[in-house]
């Protein structure tokens, strides 16, 4: 069976979910071995088998997997009873929510932050893809808002898992990006999510997990309900794909959560 990163909080709440690692699949070369995105140049048949293996490890039906065309924005879409995965895959968005039991919502990453949300009371879930642009635009708060509007979810009951992503030591950014991240942190009453060095000429580094955590807490999610699973995609090449480290030619991870009744 594949190794899958999971959240103790989501496990305890009874939600099937997982963040993929790069081992245990059929893909080769730059995509070795559990690449889970068919649109990066890999063999589609291998990707399909990789998805089958990952679904078996997490515990969901592959044909009930839903994802979207990710564009580094803040749009969030709802998956409803009767929706077709192919139709959803054509939509440009960066987060999905659903209250349909058995539906598996997923996002693809290779440095960006995967965030999984679950409400034990309603069984509704959300999956969000948050690069720095999406984090600044508020993709995770948008998912929380849609969970509240559609399913009556109170943020105080939400459980949230932040998956493996590029960590601050590796995430060097320019001053313009740093200013946008600082502004987003200030909007939710938080301290800076940018790390700066005292060394002359050193560039700032982004802490996306800090920004996303601050946004969730500002919405009313208790800090104890937010679980960062750890892992740096850039610094651990044996475990993770990294778009930045591998200069764009690499596979993609999949983060998935299954709604329950």
Secondary structure, DSSP 8 states (H G I E B T S, - for coil): ---EE--HHHHHTT--EEEE-S-SS---GGGTTT---GGGSS-HHHHHHHHHHHHHHHT--GGGEE--B--SS--EEEE-TT--HHHHHTSB-SEEEE-STT-EEEEEESSSEEEEEEETTT--EEEEEE-HHHHHHTHHHHHHHHHHHHH---GGGEEEEE--B--TTT-B--HHHHHHHHHHHHHTT---SEE--SSTT---EE-HHHHHHHHHHHHT--GGGEEE---BTTT-TTT---TTTTTT-S--EEEEEE---
